Amino acid sequence: MQMGSSEQRRFPRFNYSIPIKYRPQAQPAPTYTVTRDLSIGGLKLLTNNFMPRGTEVQIEVELPHLDLINAQGTVAWSNRINHSDQYLSGIRFTAIDETNRKNISDLVSYALRH
């Protein structure tokens, strides 16, 4: 699996599966899935469809005990899972407000300490 994003090296990630709603730019309705990891720089999600690199994505996720997070992102990579019809896609945040970024940072920091 190719993961050349510099975000992965710059920001701590933790494996975290929570429900997420996302909508690629050309898709009229959102799709529901789960995250596989999360950082202040982006997230990895499980999808049923390939999303080409550079696809813009609207993201909505509710972190436990925190506000709803809305963000814009761009697909950094998308790879099919071996022996499956599903894909893992890395999404790099391109627009996220500071409150949401801090909420994610606090959650990731807490999770990595415990």
Biopython code that builds the backbone (N, CA, C, O; Angstrom):
import numpy as np
from Bio.PDB.StructureBuilder import StructureBuilder

atoms = [
    (1, "MET", "N", (0.847, -1.172, 0.000)),
    (1, "MET", "CA", (0.000, 0.000, 0.000)),
    (1, "MET", "C", (0.892, 1.236, 0.000)),
    (1, "MET", "O", (1.776, 1.381, 0.845)),
    (2, "GLN", "N", (0.653, 2.100, -0.937)),
    (2, "GLN", "CA", (1.471, 3.308, -1.034)),
    (2, "GLN", "C", (0.911, 4.387, -0.124)),
    (2, "GLN", "O", (-0.265, 4.737, -0.215)),
    (3, "MET", "N", (1.744, 4.907, 0.744)),
    (3, "MET", "CA", (1.326, 5.944, 1.668)),
    (3, "MET", "C", (2.384, 7.018, 1.706)),
    (3, "MET", "O", (3.049, 7.199, 2.726)),
    (4, "GLY", "N", (2.550, 7.727, 0.621)),
    (4, "GLY", "CA", (3.613, 8.696, 0.520)),
    (4, "GLY", "C", (3.286, 10.044, 1.112)),
    (4, "GLY", "O", (4.092, 10.966, 0.993)),
    (5, "SER", "N", (2.162, 10.199, 1.732)),
    (5, "SER", "CA", (1.770, 11.500, 2.262)),
    (5, "SER", "C", (2.681, 11.931, 3.399)),
    (5, "SER", "O", (2.925, 11.164, 4.330)),
    (6, "SER", "N", (3.183, 13.153, 3.325)),
    (6, "SER", "CA", (4.026, 13.662, 4.400)),
    (6, "SER", "C", (3.227, 13.875, 5.671)),
    (6, "SER", "O", (3.805, 13.950, 6.755)),
    (7, "GLU", "N", (1.892, 13.976, 5.559)),
    (7, "GLU", "CA", (1.034, 14.144, 6.726)),
    (7, "GLU", "C", (1.229, 12.973, 7.690)),
    (7, "GLU", "O", (1.178, 13.157, 8.906)),
    (8, "GLN", "N", (1.452, 11.767, 7.153)),
    (8, "GLN", "CA", (1.583, 10.596, 8.005)),
    (8, "GLN", "C", (2.809, 10.686, 8.891)),
    (8, "GLN", "O", (2.812, 10.145, 9.997)),
    (9, "ARG", "N", (3.823, 11.343, 8.438)),
    (9, "ARG", "CA", (5.035, 11.461, 9.239)),
    (9, "ARG", "C", (4.991, 12.661, 10.166)),
    (9, "ARG", "O", (5.610, 12.657, 11.230)),
    (10, "ARG", "N", (4.271, 13.671, 9.767)),
    (10, "ARG", "CA", (4.236, 14.908, 10.545)),
    (10, "ARG", "C", (3.285, 14.850, 11.731)),
    (10, "ARG", "O", (3.571, 15.434, 12.776)),
    (11, "PHE", "N", (2.162, 14.159, 11.589)),
    (11, "PHE", "CA", (1.135, 14.171, 12.625)),
    (11, "PHE", "C", (0.910, 12.781, 13.193)),
    (11, "PHE", "O", (0.780, 11.814, 12.442)),
    (12, "PRO", "N", (0.863, 12.675, 14.523)),
    (12, "PRO", "CA", (0.561, 11.370, 15.125)),
    (12, "PRO", "C", (-0.839, 10.920, 14.719)),
    (12, "PRO", "O", (-1.770, 11.723, 14.654)),
    (13, "ARG", "N", (-0.968, 9.639, 14.451)),
    (13, "ARG", "CA", (-2.256, 9.039, 14.099)),
    (13, "ARG", "C", (-2.569, 7.956, 15.108)),
    (13, "ARG", "O", (-1.683, 7.378, 15.738)),
    (14, "PHE", "N", (-3.848, 7.704, 15.238)),
    (14, "PHE", "CA", (-4.176, 6.529, 16.012)),
    (14, "PHE", "C", (-5.309, 5.795, 15.329)),
    (14, "PHE", "O", (-6.205, 6.401, 14.742)),
    (15, "ASN", "N", (-5.251, 4.468, 15.417)),
    (15, "ASN", "CA", (-6.271, 3.634, 14.800)),
    (15, "ASN", "C", (-7.582, 3.863, 15.534)),
    (15, "ASN", "O", (-7.694, 3.627, 16.737)),
    (16, "TYR", "N", (-8.561, 4.325, 14.787)),
    (16, "TYR", "CA", (-9.803, 4.736, 15.417)),
    (16, "TYR", "C", (-10.936, 4.523, 14.436)),
    (16, "TYR", "O", (-10.927, 5.090, 13.343)),
    (17, "SER", "N", (-11.897, 3.726, 14.806)),
    (17, "SER", "CA", (-13.024, 3.428, 13.935)),
    (17, "SER", "C", (-14.283, 4.096, 14.467)),
    (17, "SER", "O", (-14.859, 3.664, 15.465)),
    (18, "ILE", "N", (-14.698, 5.156, 13.786)),
    (18, "ILE", "CA", (-15.940, 5.846, 14.131)),
    (18, "ILE", "C", (-16.725, 6.117, 12.849)),
    (18, "ILE", "O", (-16.143, 6.239, 11.771)),
    (19, "PRO", "N", (-18.041, 6.208, 12.975)),
    (19, "PRO", "CA", (-18.856, 6.494, 11.790)),
    (19, "PRO", "C", (-18.518, 7.860, 11.198)),
    (19, "PRO", "O", (-18.222, 8.816, 11.915)),
    (20, "ILE", "N", (-18.570, 7.921, 9.883)),
    (20, "ILE", "CA", (-18.266, 9.153, 9.169)),
    (20, "ILE", "C", (-19.191, 9.256, 7.964)),
    (20, "ILE", "O", (-19.595, 8.254, 7.374)),
    (21, "LYS", "N", (-19.510, 10.484, 7.623)),
    (21, "LYS", "CA", (-20.284, 10.751, 6.416)),
    (21, "LYS", "C", (-19.372, 11.541, 5.492)),
    (21, "LYS", "O", (-18.783, 12.540, 5.905)),
    (22, "TYR", "N", (-19.251, 11.102, 4.247)),
    (22, "TYR", "CA", (-18.400, 11.820, 3.296)),
    (22, "TYR", "C", (-19.115, 11.935, 1.957)),
    (22, "TYR", "O", (-19.986, 11.129, 1.631)),
    (23, "ARG", "N", (-18.733, 12.948, 1.190)),
    (23, "ARG", "CA", (-19.330, 13.152, -0.130)),
    (23, "ARG", "C", (-18.267, 13.658, -1.085)),
    (23, "ARG", "O", (-17.821, 14.799, -0.969)),
    (24, "PRO", "N", (-17.850, 12.811, -2.039)),
    (24, "PRO", "CA", (-16.928, 13.282, -3.070)),
    (24, "PRO", "C", (-17.580, 14.372, -3.914)),
    (24, "PRO", "O", (-18.804, 14.419, -4.031)),
    (25, "GLN", "N", (-16.771, 15.243, -4.498)),
    (25, "GLN", "CA", (-17.246, 16.422, -5.211)),
    (25, "GLN", "C", (-18.313, 16.128, -6.255)),
    (25, "GLN", "O", (-19.241, 16.925, -6.393)),
    (26, "ALA", "N", (-18.235, 15.040, -6.988)),
    (26, "ALA", "CA", (-19.175, 14.772, -8.075)),
    (26, "ALA", "C", (-20.378, 13.937, -7.643)),
    (26, "ALA", "O", (-21.225, 13.606, -8.472)),
    (27, "GLN", "N", (-20.466, 13.599, -6.381)),
    (27, "GLN", "CA", (-21.531, 12.730, -5.888)),
    (27, "GLN", "C", (-22.617, 13.569, -5.228)),
    (27, "GLN", "O", (-22.311, 14.393, -4.366)),
    (28, "PRO", "N", (-23.891, 13.378, -5.616)),
    (28, "PRO", "CA", (-24.953, 14.221, -5.067)),
    (28, "PRO", "C", (-25.320, 13.920, -3.605)),
    (28, "PRO", "O", (-25.707, 14.824, -2.865)),
    (29, "ALA", "N", (-25.199, 12.667, -3.194)),
    (29, "ALA", "CA", (-25.602, 12.290, -1.834)),
    (29, "ALA", "C", (-24.395, 11.777, -1.052)),
    (29, "ALA", "O", (-23.468, 11.212, -1.631)),
    (30, "PRO", "N", (-24.412, 11.977, 0.268)),
    (30, "PRO", "CA", (-23.296, 11.485, 1.079)),
    (30, "PRO", "C", (-23.313, 9.960, 1.212)),
    (30, "PRO", "O", (-24.334, 9.307, 1.000)),
    (31, "THR", "N", (-22.163, 9.426, 1.564)),
    (31, "THR", "CA", (-21.992, 8.000, 1.822)),
    (31, "THR", "C", (-21.560, 7.853, 3.276)),
    (31, "THR", "O", (-20.817, 8.686, 3.796)),
    (32, "TYR", "N", (-22.024, 6.798, 3.926)),
    (32, "TYR", "CA", (-21.674, 6.532, 5.315)),
    (32, "TYR", "C", (-20.685, 5.375, 5.369)),
    (32, "TYR", "O", (-20.846, 4.373, 4.672)),
    (33, "THR", "N", (-19.669, 5.521, 6.197)),
    (33, "THR", "CA", (-18.670, 4.482, 6.383)),
    (33, "THR", "C", (-18.020, 4.671, 7.745)),
    (33, "THR", "O", (-18.601, 5.307, 8.625)),
    (34, "VAL", "N", (-16.814, 4.124, 7.931)),
    (34, "VAL", "CA", (-16.084, 4.282, 9.193)),
    (34, "VAL", "C", (-14.651, 4.705, 8.905)),
    (34, "VAL", "O", (-14.105, 4.421, 7.839)),
    (35, "THR", "N", (-14.060, 5.384, 9.867)),
    (35, "THR", "CA", (-12.650, 5.731, 9.772)),
    (35, "THR", "C", (-11.821, 4.521, 10.184)),
    (35, "THR", "O", (-12.304, 3.618, 10.867)),
    (36, "ARG", "N", (-10.559, 4.524, 9.752)),
    (36, "ARG", "CA", (-9.603, 3.506, 10.178)),
    (36, "ARG", "C", (-8.504, 4.123, 11.022)),
    (36, "ARG", "O", (-7.911, 3.451, 11.866)),
    (37, "ASP", "N", (-8.229, 5.410, 10.794)),
    (37, "ASP", "CA", (-7.328, 6.152, 11.672)),
    (37, "ASP", "C", (-7.639, 7.628, 11.535)),
    (37, "ASP", "O", (-8.398, 8.042, 10.659)),
    (38, "LEU", "N", (-7.040, 8.412, 12.416)),
    (38, "LEU", "CA", (-7.364, 9.825, 12.501)),
    (38, "LEU", "C", (-6.144, 10.594, 12.989)),
    (38, "LEU", "O", (-5.401, 10.123, 13.849)),
    (39, "SER", "N", (-5.947, 11.790, 12.424)),
    (39, "SER", "CA", (-4.909, 12.707, 12.893)),
    (39, "SER", "C", (-5.390, 14.119, 12.604)),
    (39, "SER", "O", (-6.425, 14.305, 11.965)),
    (40, "ILE", "N", (-4.645, 15.117, 13.070)),
    (40, "ILE", "CA", (-5.054, 16.485, 12.767)),
    (40, "ILE", "C", (-4.818, 16.830, 11.297)),
    (40, "ILE", "O", (-5.333, 17.833, 10.802)),
    (41, "GLY", "N", (-4.047, 16.004, 10.605)),
    (41, "GLY", "CA", (-3.780, 16.245, 9.192)),
    (41, "GLY", "C", (-4.745, 15.547, 8.253)),
    (41, "GLY", "O", (-4.822, 15.897, 7.075)),
    (42, "GLY", "N", (-5.490, 14.554, 8.759)),
    (42, "GLY", "CA", (-6.416, 13.834, 7.902)),
    (42, "GLY", "C", (-6.872, 12.541, 8.533)),
    (42, "GLY", "O", (-6.744, 12.339, 9.741)),
    (43, "LEU", "N", (-7.406, 11.668, 7.700)),
    (43, "LEU", "CA", (-7.917, 10.401, 8.193)),
    (43, "LEU", "C", (-7.865, 9.360, 7.092)),
    (43, "LEU", "O", (-7.696, 9.675, 5.914)),
    (44, "LYS", "N", (-8.016, 8.112, 7.507)),
    (44, "LYS", "CA", (-8.127, 7.003, 6.574)),
    (44, "LYS", "C", (-9.532, 6.458, 6.727)),
    (44, "LYS", "O", (-10.019, 6.281, 7.843)),
    (45, "LEU", "N", (-10.192, 6.187, 5.589)),
    (45, "LEU", "CA", (-11.535, 5.634, 5.678)),
    (45, "LEU", "C", (-11.704, 4.449, 4.751)),
    (45, "LEU", "O", (-10.967, 4.281, 3.779)),
    (46, "LEU", "N", (-12.692, 3.632, 5.075)),
    (46, "LEU", "CA", (-13.045, 2.450, 4.315)),
    (46, "LEU", "C", (-14.134, 2.841, 3.336)),
    (46, "LEU", "O", (-15.126, 3.453, 3.730)),
    (47, "THR", "N", (-13.965, 2.495, 2.052)),
    (47, "THR", "CA", (-14.961, 2.838, 1.039)),
    (47, "THR", "C", (-15.288, 1.621, 0.182)),
    (47, "THR", "O", (-14.517, 0.664, 0.112)),
    (48, "ASN", "N", (-16.438, 1.680, -0.461)),
    (48, "ASN", "CA", (-16.829, 0.636, -1.408)),
    (48, "ASN", "C", (-16.439, 0.997, -2.830)),
    (48, "ASN", "O", (-16.545, 0.168, -3.735)),
    (49, "ASN", "N", (-15.989, 2.229, -3.033)),
    (49, "ASN", "CA", (-15.635, 2.691, -4.371)),
    (49, "ASN", "C", (-14.263, 3.344, -4.367)),
    (49, "ASN", "O", (-13.865, 3.991, -3.398)),
    (50, "PHE", "N", (-13.545, 3.161, -5.476)),
    (50, "PHE", "CA", (-12.264, 3.809, -5.661)),
    (50, "PHE", "C", (-12.478, 5.314, -5.821)),
    (50, "PHE", "O", (-13.379, 5.741, -6.543)),
    (51, "MET", "N", (-11.657, 6.110, -5.151)),
    (51, "MET", "CA", (-11.678, 7.560, -5.321)),
    (51, "MET", "C", (-10.304, 7.971, -5.829)),
    (51, "MET", "O", (-9.304, 7.754, -5.145)),
    (52, "PRO", "N", (-10.239, 8.560, -7.017)),
    (52, "PRO", "CA", (-8.937, 8.958, -7.559)),
    (52, "PRO", "C", (-8.240, 10.001, -6.694)),
    (52, "PRO", "O", (-8.881, 10.817, -6.032)),
    (53, "ARG", "N", (-6.927, 9.952, -6.720)),
    (53, "ARG", "CA", (-6.118, 10.949, -6.016)),
    (53, "ARG", "C", (-6.523, 12.341, -6.495)),
    (53, "ARG", "O", (-6.721, 12.564, -7.689)),
    (54, "GLY", "N", (-6.645, 13.271, -5.551)),
    (54, "GLY", "CA", (-7.015, 14.646, -5.883)),
    (54, "GLY", "C", (-8.503, 14.925, -5.803)),
    (54, "GLY", "O", (-8.919, 16.079, -5.910)),
    (55, "THR", "N", (-9.323, 13.881, -5.614)),
    (55, "THR", "CA", (-10.765, 14.083, -5.477)),
    (55, "THR", "C", (-11.046, 14.905, -4.226)),
    (55, "THR", "O", (-10.545, 14.588, -3.148)),
    (56, "GLU", "N", (-11.837, 15.950, -4.365)),
    (56, "GLU", "CA", (-12.226, 16.745, -3.207)),
    (56, "GLU", "C", (-13.394, 16.061, -2.503)),
    (56, "GLU", "O", (-14.307, 15.537, -3.142)),
    (57, "VAL", "N", (-13.343, 16.079, -1.176)),
    (57, "VAL", "CA", (-14.314, 15.353, -0.372)),
    (57, "VAL", "C", (-14.798, 16.248, 0.770)),
    (57, "VAL", "O", (-13.993, 16.887, 1.448)),
    (58, "GLN", "N", (-16.117, 16.289, 0.980)),
    (58, "GLN", "CA", (-16.708, 16.943, 2.148)),
    (58, "GLN", "C", (-16.860, 15.874, 3.224)),
    (58, "GLN", "O", (-17.389, 14.795, 2.958)),
    (59, "ILE", "N", (-16.401, 16.168, 4.435)),
    (59, "ILE", "CA", (-16.391, 15.196, 5.527)),
    (59, "ILE", "C", (-17.198, 15.722, 6.701)),
    (59, "ILE", "O", (-17.138, 16.903, 7.046)),
    (60, "GLU", "N", (-17.955, 14.812, 7.308)),
    (60, "GLU", "CA", (-18.694, 15.135, 8.530)),
    (60, "GLU", "C", (-18.542, 13.956, 9.486)),
    (60, "GLU", "O", (-18.907, 12.826, 9.161)),
    (61, "VAL", "N", (-18.004, 14.232, 10.655)),
    (61, "VAL", "CA", (-17.768, 13.172, 11.643)),
    (61, "VAL", "C", (-18.075, 13.720, 13.030)),
    (61, "VAL", "O", (-17.760, 14.867, 13.348)),
    (62, "GLU", "N", (-18.688, 12.885, 13.841)),
    (62, "GLU", "CA", (-18.980, 13.290, 15.214)),
    (62, "GLU", "C", (-18.037, 12.548, 16.147)),
    (62, "GLU", "O", (-18.135, 11.334, 16.321)),
    (63, "LEU", "N", (-17.121, 13.302, 16.741)),
    (63, "LEU", "CA", (-16.196, 12.701, 17.692)),
    (63, "LEU", "C", (-16.920, 12.494, 19.017)),
    (63, "LEU", "O", (-17.764, 13.306, 19.397)),
    (64, "PRO", "N", (-16.596, 11.416, 19.721)),
    (64, "PRO", "CA", (-17.255, 11.154, 21.000)),
    (64, "PRO", "C", (-17.105, 12.327, 21.968)),
    (64, "PRO", "O", (-16.001, 12.826, 22.186)),
    (65, "HIS", "N", (-18.205, 12.753, 22.534)),
    (65, "HIS", "CA", (-18.248, 13.812, 23.541)),
    (65, "HIS", "C", (-17.775, 15.170, 23.021)),
    (65, "HIS", "O", (-17.478, 16.068, 23.809)),
    (66, "LEU", "N", (-17.705, 15.321, 21.698)),
    (66, "LEU", "CA", (-17.272, 16.584, 21.111)),
    (66, "LEU", "C", (-18.262, 17.000, 20.031)),
    (66, "LEU", "O", (-19.184, 16.258, 19.693)),
    (67, "ASP", "N", (-18.057, 18.177, 19.509)),
    (67, "ASP", "CA", (-18.939, 18.677, 18.474)),
    (67, "ASP", "C", (-18.773, 17.927, 17.165)),
    (67, "ASP", "O", (-17.812, 17.186, 16.956)),
    (68, "LEU", "N", (-19.748, 18.147, 16.290)),
    (68, "LEU", "CA", (-19.697, 17.627, 14.943)),
    (68, "LEU", "C", (-18.587, 18.338, 14.182)),
    (68, "LEU", "O", (-18.481, 19.564, 14.232)),
    (69, "ILE", "N", (-17.775, 17.584, 13.489)),
    (69, "ILE", "CA", (-16.670, 18.165, 12.735)),
    (69, "ILE", "C", (-17.006, 18.137, 11.255)),
    (69, "ILE", "O", (-17.312, 17.085, 10.692)),
    (70, "ASN", "N", (-16.947, 19.295, 10.640)),
    (70, "ASN", "CA", (-17.096, 19.423, 9.197)),
    (70, "ASN", "C", (-15.751, 19.859, 8.651)),
    (70, "ASN", "O", (-15.113, 20.762, 9.192)),
    (71, "ALA", "N", (-15.325, 19.217, 7.580)),
    (71, "ALA", "CA", (-14.038, 19.566, 6.979)),
    (71, "ALA", "C", (-14.077, 19.273, 5.489)),
    (71, "ALA", "O", (-14.892, 18.486, 5.009)),
    (72, "GLN", "N", (-13.191, 19.917, 4.786)),
    (72, "GLN", "CA", (-12.940, 19.609, 3.385)),
    (72, "GLN", "C", (-11.643, 18.831, 3.336)),
    (72, "GLN", "O", (-10.733, 19.072, 4.130)),
    (73, "GLY", "N", (-11.560, 17.898, 2.403)),
    (73, "GLY", "CA", (-10.346, 17.132, 2.248)),
    (73, "GLY", "C", (-10.095, 16.781, 0.799)),
    (73, "GLY", "O", (-10.935, 16.993, -0.075)),
    (74, "THR", "N", (-8.917, 16.240, 0.574)),
    (74, "THR", "CA", (-8.522, 15.775, -0.746)),
    (74, "THR", "C", (-7.987, 14.359, -0.608)),
    (74, "THR", "O", (-7.239, 14.061, 0.324)),
    (75, "VAL", "N", (-8.369, 13.487, -1.534)),
    (75, "VAL", "CA", (-7.873, 12.114, -1.521)),
    (75, "VAL", "C", (-6.379, 12.140, -1.839)),
    (75, "VAL", "O", (-5.967, 12.610, -2.899)),
    (76, "ALA", "N", (-5.577, 11.627, -0.906)),
    (76, "ALA", "CA", (-4.127, 11.547, -1.100)),
    (76, "ALA", "C", (-3.755, 10.217, -1.761)),
    (76, "ALA", "O", (-2.807, 10.147, -2.543)),
    (77, "TRP", "N", (-4.509, 9.169, -1.437)),
    (77, "TRP", "CA", (-4.295, 7.851, -2.023)),
    (77, "TRP", "C", (-5.535, 7.005, -1.792)),
    (77, "TRP", "O", (-6.316, 7.274, -0.879)),
    (78, "SER", "N", (-5.715, 5.983, -2.618)),
    (78, "SER", "CA", (-6.823, 5.046, -2.476)),
    (78, "SER", "C", (-6.368, 3.704, -3.026)),
    (78, "SER", "O", (-5.957, 3.608, -4.183)),
    (79, "ASN", "N", (-6.440, 2.673, -2.202)),
    (79, "ASN", "CA", (-5.969, 1.344, -2.595)),
    (79, "ASN", "C", (-6.998, 0.273, -2.253)),
    (79, "ASN", "O", (-7.618, 0.294, -1.190)),
    (80, "ARG", "N", (-7.160, -0.650, -3.173)),
    (80, "ARG", "CA", (-8.078, -1.772, -2.944)),
    (80, "ARG", "C", (-7.490, -2.694, -1.889)),
    (80, "ARG", "O", (-6.290, -2.966, -1.885)),
    (81, "ILE", "N", (-8.340, -3.169, -1.003)),
    (81, "ILE", "CA", (-7.936, -4.135, 0.017)),
    (81, "ILE", "C", (-7.830, -5.498, -0.660)),
    (81, "ILE", "O", (-8.750, -5.915, -1.362)),
    (82, "ASN", "N", (-6.717, -6.191, -0.453)),
    (82, "ASN", "CA", (-6.527, -7.516, -1.060)),
    (82, "ASN", "C", (-7.705, -8.431, -0.777)),
    (82, "ASN", "O", (-8.221, -8.471, 0.340)),
    (83, "HIS", "N", (-8.126, -9.163, -1.796)),
    (83, "HIS", "CA", (-9.199, -10.153, -1.690)),
    (83, "HIS", "C", (-10.512, -9.536, -1.232)),
    (83, "HIS", "O", (-11.282, -10.172, -0.512)),
    (84, "SER", "N", (-10.770, -8.299, -1.647)),
    (84, "SER", "CA", (-11.957, -7.572, -1.213)),
    (84, "SER", "C", (-12.412, -6.630, -2.326)),
    (84, "SER", "O", (-11.644, -6.309, -3.233)),
    (85, "ASP", "N", (-13.641, -6.202, -2.247)),
    (85, "ASP", "CA", (-14.149, -5.181, -3.162)),
    (85, "ASP", "C", (-14.143, -3.806, -2.496)),
    (85, "ASP", "O", (-14.744, -2.866, -3.015)),
    (86, "GLN", "N", (-13.474, -3.683, -1.363)),
    (86, "GLN", "CA", (-13.431, -2.415, -0.641)),
    (86, "GLN", "C", (-12.063, -1.759, -0.795)),
    (86, "GLN", "O", (-11.082, -2.388, -1.192)),
    (87, "TYR", "N", (-12.038, -0.469, -0.464)),
    (87, "TYR", "CA", (-10.834, 0.334, -0.589)),
    (87, "TYR", "C", (-10.552, 1.049, 0.720)),
    (87, "TYR", "O", (-11.463, 1.346, 1.493)),
    (88, "LEU", "N", (-9.279, 1.319, 0.954)),
    (88, "LEU", "CA", (-8.874, 2.239, 2.006)),
    (88, "LEU", "C", (-8.410, 3.498, 1.301)),
    (88, "LEU", "O", (-7.647, 3.435, 0.337)),
    (89, "SER", "N", (-8.868, 4.634, 1.781)),
    (89, "SER", "CA", (-8.508, 5.916, 1.169)),
    (89, "SER", "C", (-7.974, 6.858, 2.226)),
    (89, "SER", "O", (-8.560, 7.004, 3.298)),
    (90, "GLY", "N", (-6.866, 7.492, 1.920)),
    (90, "GLY", "CA", (-6.283, 8.496, 2.798)),
    (90, "GLY", "C", (-6.776, 9.871, 2.377)),
    (90, "GLY", "O", (-6.628, 10.267, 1.221)),
    (91, "ILE", "N", (-7.360, 10.591, 3.317)),
    (91, "ILE", "CA", (-7.896, 11.924, 3.058)),
    (91, "ILE", "C", (-7.067, 12.944, 3.824)),
    (91, "ILE", "O", (-6.918, 12.841, 5.042)),
    (92, "ARG", "N", (-6.533, 13.919, 3.120)),
    (92, "ARG", "CA", (-5.771, 15.007, 3.741)),
    (92, "ARG", "C", (-6.710, 16.194, 3.910)),
    (92, "ARG", "O", (-7.323, 16.641, 2.941)),
    (93, "PHE", "N", (-6.828, 16.710, 5.138)),
    (93, "PHE", "CA", (-7.669, 17.878, 5.367)),
    (93, "PHE", "C", (-7.100, 19.081, 4.624)),
    (93, "PHE", "O", (-5.904, 19.362, 4.698)),
    (94, "THR", "N", (-7.969, 19.784, 3.907)),
    (94, "THR", "CA", (-7.558, 21.004, 3.213)),
    (94, "THR", "C", (-8.229, 22.231, 3.809)),
    (94, "THR", "O", (-7.737, 23.347, 3.647)),
    (95, "ALA", "N", (-9.349, 22.035, 4.497)),
    (95, "ALA", "CA", (-10.039, 23.139, 5.169)),
    (95, "ALA", "C", (-10.731, 22.590, 6.408)),
    (95, "ALA", "O", (-11.663, 21.791, 6.321)),
    (96, "ILE", "N", (-10.249, 23.041, 7.566)),
    (96, "ILE", "CA", (-10.838, 22.634, 8.835)),
    (96, "ILE", "C", (-10.598, 23.773, 9.811)),
    (96, "ILE", "O", (-9.493, 24.311, 9.877)),
    (97, "ASP", "N", (-11.628, 24.149, 10.574)),
    (97, "ASP", "CA", (-11.430, 25.293, 11.465)),
    (97, "ASP", "C", (-10.600, 24.896, 12.686)),
    (97, "ASP", "O", (-10.461, 23.716, 13.009)),
    (98, "GLU", "N", (-10.061, 25.898, 13.344)),
    (98, "GLU", "CA", (-9.130, 25.662, 14.454)),
    (98, "GLU", "C", (-9.768, 24.922, 15.624)),
    (98, "GLU", "O", (-9.098, 24.122, 16.277)),
    (99, "THR", "N", (-11.032, 25.167, 15.900)),
    (99, "THR", "CA", (-11.710, 24.455, 16.992)),
    (99, "THR", "C", (-11.763, 22.966, 16.685)),
    (99, "THR", "O", (-11.471, 22.140, 17.549)),
    (100, "ASN", "N", (-12.133, 22.625, 15.468)),
    (100, "ASN", "CA", (-12.188, 21.212, 15.075)),
    (100, "ASN", "C", (-10.803, 20.587, 15.084)),
    (100, "ASN", "O", (-10.639, 19.451, 15.528)),
    (101, "ARG", "N", (-9.813, 21.311, 14.601)),
    (101, "ARG", "CA", (-8.434, 20.805, 14.610)),
    (101, "ARG", "C", (-7.978, 20.538, 16.051)),
    (101, "ARG", "O", (-7.343, 19.519, 16.321)),
    (102, "LYS", "N", (-8.301, 21.454, 16.975)),
    (102, "LYS", "CA", (-7.927, 21.267, 18.379)),
    (102, "LYS", "C", (-8.654, 20.067, 18.986)),
    (102, "LYS", "O", (-8.056, 19.296, 19.736)),
    (103, "ASN", "N", (-9.939, 19.903, 18.667)),
    (103, "ASN", "CA", (-10.690, 18.749, 19.177)),
    (103, "ASN", "C", (-10.056, 17.437, 18.724)),
    (103, "ASN", "O", (-9.927, 16.503, 19.516)),
    (104, "ILE", "N", (-9.662, 17.364, 17.459)),
    (104, "ILE", "CA", (-9.007, 16.163, 16.954)),
    (104, "ILE", "C", (-7.664, 15.970, 17.646)),
    (104, "ILE", "O", (-7.334, 14.858, 18.059)),
    (105, "SER", "N", (-6.891, 17.038, 17.774)),
    (105, "SER", "CA", (-5.589, 16.965, 18.426)),
    (105, "SER", "C", (-5.718, 16.462, 19.863)),
    (105, "SER", "O", (-4.953, 15.598, 20.291)),
    (106, "ASP", "N", (-6.678, 16.998, 20.600)),
    (106, "ASP", "CA", (-6.888, 16.572, 21.989)),
    (106, "ASP", "C", (-7.266, 15.096, 22.058)),
    (106, "ASP", "O", (-6.766, 14.368, 22.915)),
    (107, "LEU", "N", (-8.147, 14.651, 21.160)),
    (107, "LEU", "CA", (-8.584, 13.256, 21.156)),
    (107, "LEU", "C", (-7.416, 12.328, 20.815)),
    (107, "LEU", "O", (-7.217, 11.314, 21.483)),
    (108, "VAL", "N", (-6.657, 12.662, 19.799)),
    (108, "VAL", "CA", (-5.515, 11.825, 19.398)),
    (108, "VAL", "C", (-4.470, 11.793, 20.514)),
    (108, "VAL", "O", (-3.949, 10.725, 20.836)),
    (109, "SER", "N", (-4.160, 12.936, 21.103)),
    (109, "SER", "CA", (-3.182, 12.982, 22.194)),
    (109, "SER", "C", (-3.627, 12.116, 23.365)),
    (109, "SER", "O", (-2.833, 11.357, 23.921)),
    (110, "TYR", "N", (-4.897, 12.230, 23.737)),
    (110, "TYR", "CA", (-5.439, 11.436, 24.839)),
    (110, "TYR", "C", (-5.328, 9.935, 24.521)),
    (110, "TYR", "O", (-4.873, 9.145, 25.348)),
    (111, "ALA", "N", (-5.749, 9.567, 23.313)),
    (111, "ALA", "CA", (-5.753, 8.147, 22.932)),
    (111, "ALA", "C", (-4.342, 7.567, 22.898)),
    (111, "ALA", "O", (-4.134, 6.422, 23.301)),
    (112, "LEU", "N", (-3.379, 8.342, 22.423)),
    (112, "LEU", "CA", (-2.018, 7.827, 22.340)),
    (112, "LEU", "C", (-1.349, 7.694, 23.708)),
    (112, "LEU", "O", (-0.390, 6.937, 23.859)),
    (113, "ARG", "N", (-1.849, 8.424, 24.701)),
    (113, "ARG", "CA", (-1.312, 8.330, 26.063)),
    (113, "ARG", "C", (-1.896, 7.140, 26.811)),
    (113, "ARG", "O", (-1.297, 6.674, 27.780)),
    (114, "HIS", "N", (-3.045, 6.642, 26.387)),
    (114, "HIS", "CA", (-3.736, 5.568, 27.129)),
    (114, "HIS", "C", (-3.757, 4.271, 26.389)),
    (114, "HIS", "O", (-4.300, 3.285, 26.887)),
]
sb = StructureBuilder()
sb.init_structure("model")
sb.init_model(0)
sb.init_chain("A")
sb.init_seg("    ")
for serial, (resi, resn, name, xyz) in enumerate(atoms, 1):
    if name == "N":
        sb.init_residue(resn, " ", resi, " ")
    sb.init_atom(name, np.array(xyz, "f"), 0.0, 1.0, " ", f" {name:<3s}", serial, name[0])
structure = sb.get_structure()
